[in-house]
Structure formats: C-alpha cells, structure tokens
C-alpha cells in the first residue's frame, strides 16, 4: 500500500477512548468487605485522545487539534463536547450515539501514595470503529489512536491487518498521515494477539514499561521492582522488529527510553519531584505522550521531545485528575528548573 507525502499535513487527530473520570480521593485502599473513606471527589477527563488533546490545548500547542470518537447522548457526552469546544478542539468527528452511555471510570486514588485503581464502564467507546473518518479529506499530520485493548469494535481480528485497528491505521498511512498508538495497561495475555499484529501500521509507538513487556515478553523489572535497563532495550528493539516503522518510546516512573529505526537510543530521566507535588498518577502517561507527539509534529530533536514529555507528566502529577494540573508549556518546563532530574538511567 503506497503512502502519500505528509509534508502538506498539519495538526494532530486523536481518536479512541473518550471518558469522564469520576475521581475519588480515599484514605486507603480497603481489603474485601472493609471500608475506606472518600475524603474528596471531582470529575475530569479520561481516555488517551481526550487527555492528550486537552494537555496540548492547555499547553498552547500551535497546530490544529482534532477529536474523533463516540460519546452518548447524555450529560457526560455534552460535557465532553462543550469542554473541547472551549479549548478550540475540533469536534466534527466526535459524534454522539443513542445506543450507549458516555464511557466513565471511577478512579479510586489513595491520598498518601497517589496510586489509583480504575473501575471502568466501556459505554459508547465500545461501538466506535472509526467509520466516520475520511483520511483523504483530513489534513492532520499525525493520527494518534488509543487505547488498544479498550476499543471493542477495533480490537477485532482482521485477516489483512491483524485487527480492525490495524486496518484503520493502514488507511491513515495510505492517506499520508503518520500514525501513533497507545495501549491500556491490563493484566491479560491479549497483547501478542491484539497489539503485536498492529505494529506494522504504526510509525510512533508510545507505551509504558508494563505494556512494552507484555507485548514483547520481556521482564523489564527485576523481582525487587528495579528497572532492568538491558531488558528494556531488548523490548524496544523487539517492538521495532515487530514492525514499528520509525520510533519506539517506552515511559516509566523513572523516565523514558526512545529508540529509532537506526538503533539510536535516547534516555531521559523523570523530574525529581517531592512527595507533596504528587497528587495522583492518573493521566501522567498521556501527558508524557502529548509532549512527545508535540515534538514529533514539530520536528524537534528527540531529546527535546522526551524532556517536554517528562515535564508535562510532572505537571499532570500535581492534580488528582488527568489533565487539570497541566498549564502552559512554559509552566511545565519550569518544573525542570525548579526540581531538577533524577539520576541518569543508562
């Protein structure tokens, strides 16, 4: 399948999961049949496309932002559409359906640690297969799809492209768009069958270390929880061998590793954040992804893209919701000067 030149394309199209997060701050996670106290609660954004686009909009990204997906004909769906419009995100491909409610997640966040547990209702996201997208008419530079393994209509086998998600990504590439994917972290054996076959239609693969390990079979952490940088390199290489065309980026609490098709590695440690800054980890991975996609869209040096990613992730960590902590790009980058970086990883 021939690919057209993307030189005339501009903007980020993000499609997939659109979720309302109902964040509850709890005093601790209880054992079965025991009680925990909710000490605060709020609603916020959820799902890769929603979080990435909102992080970019709030940061002041200078290129078009386009939303694609499906929400219900309900208050939550109306809230998502209104929120996007306020931030000048194009919603012409973010449709409403009467067949399902808008997806939502109850996010239980432990007050002391910031760790969170998700209780998710798939809702309208399960019905979206990207049929409303005509990539030949879209002039976006990048199509970001997330999350694989959480889009029922796309996580369906396809003889030619592995899954329907693969077919959608192939269509985007054929129309001249670069493609990017993210994956949901789940404890399952579905990664080799539903993620790996899609990678040949992916230009930029942005995963966390759990997802990279499950897709490639490498154990990227030792038994005592330390990051195994050798295994991490092997996982990055394996993702490229499985078909990723240009770039693999693996992020983790300690930082990030990027490897391109030439085999060049770039490491970036995360910020050295004090405990009081860490209000919640929900959305930090999407904030990192937003920073990396910004750099890829603008043609930055990879080191600058990764540094922007970890700074946006640090900003996201300052609020229990996924995106409310992200302000202007300058504000996020200033966190690096304020806190500094963790020790080098390589």
C-alpha positions as CSV (number, residue, x, y, z in Angstrom):
1,X,0.0,0.0,0.0
2,X,1.7,3.2,-1.1
3,X,1.8,6.2,1.2
4,X,1.4,9.8,0.1
5,X,3.7,12.5,1.3
6,X,2.7,14.1,4.6
7,X,4.6,17.3,4.1
8,X,1.5,19.4,3.5
9,X,-0.3,17.9,6.5
10,X,-0.6,19.7,9.8
11,X,-2.4,19.0,13.1
12,X,-3.0,16.1,15.5
13,X,-6.0,13.9,15.1
14,X,-6.7,11.8,18.2
15,X,-9.3,9.1,18.2
16,X,-10.4,6.3,20.5
17,X,-11.5,6.4,24.1
18,X,-13.5,9.4,25.5
19,X,-14.2,9.0,29.2
20,X,-15.4,11.0,32.1
21,X,-13.3,10.2,35.1
22,X,-15.0,10.4,38.5
23,X,-12.0,10.7,40.8
24,X,-12.4,9.9,44.4
25,X,-9.6,10.5,46.9
26,X,-9.6,7.8,49.6
27,X,-7.7,7.4,52.8
28,X,-6.5,4.0,51.9
29,X,-7.5,1.0,49.7
30,X,-9.5,-1.4,51.8
31,X,-9.4,-5.2,51.9
32,X,-12.5,-7.1,50.7
33,X,-15.7,-6.3,52.7
34,X,-13.9,-3.4,54.6
35,X,-14.5,0.3,54.4
36,X,-12.4,3.3,53.0
37,X,-13.3,6.9,53.4
38,X,-13.8,9.2,50.5
39,X,-12.1,12.5,51.5
40,X,-12.6,14.4,48.3
41,X,-14.0,13.9,44.8
42,X,-14.1,15.6,41.4
43,X,-14.7,14.8,37.7
44,X,-12.1,15.1,35.0
45,X,-11.0,13.9,31.6
46,X,-10.2,10.3,30.8
47,X,-9.0,8.3,27.8
48,X,-6.0,8.8,25.6
49,X,-7.4,11.1,23.0
50,X,-9.2,13.3,25.5
51,X,-6.2,13.6,27.8
52,X,-3.6,14.2,25.0
53,X,-5.7,16.8,23.2
54,X,-6.6,18.7,26.4
55,X,-2.9,18.6,27.6
56,X,-1.8,20.0,24.2
57,X,-4.6,22.7,24.2
58,X,-3.8,23.8,27.7
59,X,-0.1,23.9,26.9
60,X,-0.7,26.1,23.9
61,X,0.2,23.8,21.0
62,X,0.4,25.9,17.8
63,X,-1.3,23.4,15.5
64,X,-4.8,22.1,14.9
65,X,-6.3,19.6,17.4
66,X,-9.0,17.3,16.1
67,X,-11.1,14.9,18.2
68,X,-12.5,11.6,16.9
69,X,-14.7,9.1,18.7
70,X,-18.1,8.4,20.1
71,X,-20.0,9.7,23.2
72,X,-23.5,9.1,24.4
73,X,-26.5,11.5,24.1
74,X,-26.3,12.3,27.7
75,X,-25.0,15.0,30.1
76,X,-21.5,13.5,30.2
77,X,-21.3,13.5,26.4
78,X,-22.5,17.1,26.2
79,X,-19.9,18.0,28.8
80,X,-17.1,16.5,26.8
81,X,-18.1,18.3,23.6
82,X,-18.5,21.6,25.4
83,X,-15.1,21.2,27.1
84,X,-13.4,20.5,23.8
85,X,-15.1,23.5,22.1
86,X,-14.0,25.8,24.9
87,X,-10.4,24.8,24.2
88,X,-10.8,25.1,20.4
89,X,-10.5,21.4,19.7
90,X,-12.3,20.4,16.5
91,X,-15.2,18.0,17.4
92,X,-16.7,17.4,13.9
93,X,-15.5,13.7,14.2
94,X,-16.6,13.3,17.8
95,X,-20.1,12.0,17.4
96,X,-23.0,11.2,19.8
97,X,-25.0,8.0,19.8
98,X,-28.3,7.0,21.4
99,X,-27.1,3.4,21.6
100,X,-24.9,3.6,24.7
101,X,-24.0,6.0,27.5
102,X,-20.8,8.0,27.5
103,X,-18.0,6.0,29.0
104,X,-16.9,6.7,32.5
105,X,-14.4,5.5,35.1
106,X,-14.5,5.5,38.9
107,X,-10.9,6.3,39.8
108,X,-10.0,5.5,43.4
109,X,-6.9,7.4,44.4
110,X,-5.0,6.8,47.6
111,X,-4.4,10.1,49.3
112,X,-0.9,9.3,50.7
113,X,0.6,7.5,47.7
114,X,-1.3,8.8,44.7
115,X,-1.8,5.2,43.5
116,X,-5.1,4.7,41.7
117,X,-7.4,1.8,40.9
118,X,-9.9,2.0,38.0
119,X,-13.5,0.8,37.7
120,X,-14.5,1.3,34.1
121,X,-17.7,1.3,32.1
122,X,-16.9,1.0,28.4
123,X,-20.1,2.7,27.1
124,X,-20.1,4.3,23.7
125,X,-16.3,3.7,23.2
126,X,-17.1,0.0,22.6
127,X,-19.0,0.9,19.5
128,X,-16.5,3.2,17.7
129,X,-14.7,1.8,14.8
130,X,-13.6,5.0,13.0
131,X,-16.1,4.6,10.2
132,X,-16.7,8.4,10.3
133,X,-13.1,9.2,9.4
134,X,-12.2,10.0,5.8
135,X,-8.4,10.3,6.0
136,X,-8.2,11.6,2.4
137,X,-10.1,14.7,3.4
138,X,-8.3,15.1,6.7
139,X,-5.1,17.1,6.6
140,X,-3.7,16.2,10.0
141,X,0.0,15.3,10.2
142,X,-0.4,12.6,12.9
143,X,-3.2,10.2,13.8
144,X,-3.0,9.1,17.4
145,X,-5.1,6.1,18.4
146,X,-5.7,5.0,22.0
147,X,-6.2,2.8,23.7
148,X,-5.7,-0.5,22.0
149,X,-7.3,-3.3,24.1
150,X,-10.0,-0.9,25.3
151,X,-11.8,-0.3,21.9
152,X,-14.1,-3.4,21.4
153,X,-15.1,-2.7,17.8
154,X,-11.4,-2.1,16.8
155,X,-9.9,-5.0,18.8
156,X,-11.5,-7.5,16.4
157,X,-9.4,-9.8,14.2
158,X,-8.8,-8.8,10.6
159,X,-7.3,-11.1,8.1
160,X,-5.2,-8.5,6.3
161,X,-4.2,-6.0,9.0
162,X,-4.3,-8.1,12.2
163,X,-7.2,-6.2,13.7
164,X,-9.6,-3.6,12.7
165,X,-7.4,-1.1,14.5
166,X,-4.6,-2.1,12.1
167,X,-6.9,-1.6,9.1
168,X,-7.8,1.9,10.4
169,X,-4.1,2.8,10.9
170,X,-3.2,1.5,7.5
171,X,-5.9,3.7,5.9
172,X,-4.4,6.7,7.7
173,X,-0.9,5.9,6.5
174,X,-2.1,5.5,2.9
175,X,-3.6,9.0,3.1
176,X,-0.3,10.5,4.2
177,X,-0.7,10.6,8.0
178,X,1.9,9.4,10.4
179,X,0.3,7.0,13.0
180,X,0.8,6.7,16.7
181,X,-0.7,4.3,19.2
182,X,-1.0,3.8,22.9
183,X,-2.2,0.8,24.8
184,X,-4.2,0.3,28.0
185,X,-2.4,-1.5,30.9
186,X,-4.3,-4.7,31.7
187,X,-3.4,-8.0,33.3
188,X,-4.1,-10.3,30.4
189,X,-2.5,-12.3,27.6
190,X,-4.1,-10.3,24.8
191,X,-1.1,-8.2,23.9
192,X,0.6,-10.6,21.5
193,X,-2.6,-11.2,19.6
194,X,-4.2,-7.8,19.5
195,X,-1.3,-5.3,19.9
196,X,1.7,-7.0,18.1
197,X,-0.1,-7.6,14.7
198,X,-1.0,-3.9,14.5
199,X,2.6,-2.6,14.9
200,X,3.5,-2.8,11.2
201,X,1.0,0.0,10.7
202,X,2.4,2.2,13.4
203,X,5.0,4.9,12.9
204,X,5.3,6.0,16.5
205,X,4.7,3.5,19.4
206,X,4.4,5.1,22.8
207,X,3.9,2.6,25.6
208,X,4.7,2.3,29.3
209,X,7.1,-0.4,30.5
210,X,4.3,-2.8,31.6
211,X,2.7,-2.7,28.1
212,X,6.0,-3.0,26.3
213,X,6.9,-6.0,28.4
214,X,3.6,-7.7,27.9
215,X,3.7,-7.1,24.1
216,X,7.3,-8.5,23.7
217,X,7.6,-11.0,26.5
218,X,10.5,-9.3,28.2
219,X,10.5,-8.8,32.0
220,X,11.6,-5.2,32.3
221,X,11.7,-5.1,36.1
222,X,13.6,-7.3,38.5
223,X,12.0,-9.3,41.3
224,X,12.6,-6.4,43.7
225,X,11.0,-3.9,41.4
226,X,14.1,-2.2,39.9
227,X,14.1,-1.3,36.3
228,X,16.1,-3.7,34.1
229,X,17.6,-1.3,31.5
230,X,19.1,-4.2,29.5
231,X,15.7,-5.9,29.2
232,X,14.1,-2.5,28.4
233,X,16.5,-2.1,25.5
234,X,15.6,-5.5,24.2
235,X,11.9,-4.7,24.5
236,X,12.3,-1.5,22.4
237,X,14.3,-3.5,19.8
238,X,11.6,-6.2,19.7
239,X,8.9,-3.6,19.1
240,X,10.8,-2.3,16.1
241,X,11.3,-5.9,14.9
242,X,7.6,-6.5,15.2
243,X,7.0,-3.7,12.7
244,X,7.0,-0.2,14.2
245,X,8.2,1.9,11.4
246,X,10.1,4.8,12.9
247,X,10.2,5.2,16.7
248,X,9.5,3.3,19.9
249,X,9.1,5.3,23.1
250,X,8.8,3.5,26.4
251,X,8.0,5.5,29.5
252,X,8.1,4.6,33.2
253,X,8.1,6.4,36.6
254,X,11.9,6.7,36.4
255,X,11.9,8.4,32.9
256,X,11.8,7.2,29.3
257,X,13.7,5.4,26.6
258,X,13.3,6.1,22.9
259,X,14.8,4.0,20.1
260,X,14.6,4.8,16.4
261,X,14.8,2.6,13.4
262,X,18.6,3.2,13.1
263,X,19.0,1.7,16.6
264,X,19.9,5.0,18.3
265,X,18.8,5.2,22.0
266,X,17.9,8.3,23.9
267,X,17.3,8.2,27.6
268,X,15.5,10.8,29.6
269,X,15.1,10.7,33.4
270,X,12.0,12.0,35.1
271,X,11.9,15.0,37.3
272,X,12.9,14.8,41.0
273,X,9.5,15.6,42.4
274,X,8.9,16.0,46.2
275,X,6.1,13.8,47.7
276,X,3.9,16.9,48.3
277,X,3.8,17.5,44.5
278,X,2.4,14.1,43.7
279,X,-1.4,14.4,44.0
280,X,-2.2,11.5,41.6
281,X,-0.7,9.5,38.8
282,X,-3.8,9.3,36.6
283,X,-3.1,10.8,33.2
284,X,0.7,11.2,33.6
285,X,1.4,8.7,30.8
286,X,-0.9,10.6,28.4
287,X,0.7,13.9,29.4
288,X,4.1,12.4,28.5
289,X,2.7,11.2,25.2
290,X,1.3,14.7,24.5
291,X,4.8,16.2,24.9
292,X,6.4,13.6,22.6
293,X,3.8,14.0,19.9
294,X,4.2,17.8,20.1
295,X,7.9,17.3,19.3
296,X,7.3,14.8,16.6
297,X,4.8,17.0,14.9
298,X,7.2,20.0,15.0
299,X,10.3,18.0,14.1
300,X,12.2,18.7,17.3
301,X,15.3,16.8,18.3
302,X,14.2,13.6,20.1
303,X,15.9,14.7,23.4
304,X,13.8,17.8,23.4
305,X,10.6,15.9,22.8
306,X,11.4,13.5,25.7
307,X,12.2,16.3,28.0
308,X,9.0,18.0,27.1
309,X,7.1,14.8,27.8
310,X,8.5,14.3,31.3
311,X,7.8,17.9,32.2
312,X,4.2,17.6,31.1
313,X,3.9,14.4,33.0
314,X,5.3,16.2,36.1
315,X,2.7,18.9,35.7
316,X,-0.1,16.3,35.4
317,X,1.1,14.7,38.7
318,X,0.2,17.9,40.6
319,X,-3.5,17.2,40.4
320,X,-5.6,14.0,41.1
321,X,-7.4,14.3,37.7
322,X,-5.7,13.5,34.4
323,X,-5.3,17.0,32.9
324,X,-6.1,19.8,35.4
325,X,-2.5,20.1,36.5
326,X,-1.2,20.9,33.0
327,X,-0.9,24.6,32.3
328,X,1.2,26.4,29.7
329,X,4.2,24.7,28.2
330,X,6.5,27.3,29.8
331,X,5.0,26.5,33.2
332,X,5.6,22.8,32.7
333,X,9.2,23.3,31.5
334,X,9.9,25.5,34.5
335,X,9.3,22.5,36.8
336,X,12.6,21.0,35.5
337,X,14.5,24.1,36.7
338,X,12.7,24.0,40.0
339,X,13.1,20.3,40.8
340,X,15.8,19.0,38.5
341,X,16.0,15.5,37.1
342,X,16.5,12.0,38.6
343,X,19.9,10.4,38.0
344,X,20.8,9.3,34.5
345,X,19.3,5.9,33.5
346,X,21.7,4.5,31.0
